[in-house]
Amino acid sequence: MMQSSDSAISTSRWLRQLLGRAGRFTLVGGLATLVQYLLLVVLVELAAMATVLSSALAFTLSAALNYLLNFYFTFGGGARHRQALPKFVAVATIGLATNTLCFSLALLLLPYLLAQLVATLITLIGNFLLHQFWIYRESQWNS
């Protein structure tokens, strides 16, 4: 009976940690997304760059901010950069491809900011799962 109680406490603690991490991930993602959208508007409206190129560039630049904030704030910097950074680059590359494809398709029907919103929403869940269970997969975070 004691093991069941210990297991329930361990599961409860893991769930609280996961939800807290998901909240921090959402906060970091929100900030990086805000930076991405601001860069997108600046590049399209002030620099008169093509919308798809602007979206890709804004995504790439905000990804650097996203990595640093997630590494130190969301996941506590417990992994080494040489372990986490290559994985993050792979996930960011997948995210960039997904973002660019979704943005390009949505752009056929929507103004560019709404198209970017659609592209952002599509990549959010996959990005969190890849961060949680692959990039920052450490026993201290996932046990």
Secondary structure, DSSP 8 states (H G I E B T S, - for coil): -HHHHHHHHHHHHHHHHHHHHHHHHHHHHHHHHHHHHHHHHIIIIIS---HHHHHHHHHHHHHHHHHHHIIIIISTT-S-HHHHHHHHHHHHHHHHHHHHHHHHHHHTTS-HHHHHHHHHHHHHHHHHHHIIIIIT--HHHH-
